[in-house]
Amino acid sequence: ITSGNTNSSFALDLYTGIMTTQLLLNYVITMSYTMSLKASNPDGLYYANYSVTTAYIFVNECNNNPPVFVNCPHEWVINENNNSALTGILATDANINPVFRKLTYSLVVQSPLIAATWFTIPNPSSSDIAVNSVDRELFTSADIDQVLRGVVIMRMDVTDGKFTHTCQVTVYVLDVNDNPPVFNPSSYSLYLNECSPIGTPVLKVYATDADATPQNRIILYAITSGNTNSSFALDLYTGIMTTQLLLNYVITMSYTMSLKASNPDGL
């Protein structure tokens, strides 16, 4: 071989004329070779003792480049009840042939398992993740810290049919104050002697809040109506009701009061 043998990719047997590869060919780098070949007698004394020909070698591409995620691992922070797609994960494939560059994506939710109903890939040719009504209050996991932080751990795979690359994706779901406090029980009834001194505990009302985080479960209590002459006080934080006046059976035999349990932001 007298010329065109880029990087000495080929060898030509001196005696048999059999050409073989000496390197792994790379279609992306070199798609073809144009080599000059010489056949000569051993003495090489005269110009007539040799001849020259040209060999054209065209390289066919094979699928030898795996797809690769370029921004992995990947994280998002979203609010619960979010329905906006999660985008931004990118995978590339260095092959040139479109057949070898056709990528397929899949998603596996690892924890918590219920999140498999919240996060899916509806179009396998895209890495976009569809989001369906994430509910922070439904988190369950053996890892208490994971529950408290609202962490969803998933694995995304991309394949070109031969090679597969895996990326860990994490979604942090923020708790939204979307659950109002609920009284339990829903109503209270009791009898109280009129001779009870001022400051007598009457009852303790109780409400629960289904939100996931402590800041969204703060409950404030108040009397909104029916507290004739402000006869009773309801502690804002504890829900303990006490008398503020000496009761008089002759004047007022009963009280029907409306009580309110709310979060500080008004829910």
Helices and strands as residue ranges (DSSP letters): G 6-8, E 10-12, E 19-21, E 32-40, G 47-49, E 50-58, E 68-69, E 74-79, E 91-92, E 104-111, G 113-117, E 119-120, E 130-131, G 136-138, H 144-149, E 151-159, E 164-174, E 182-183, E 201-204, E 207-208, G 214-216, E 220-225, G 228-230, E 232-234, E 240-243, E 258-262
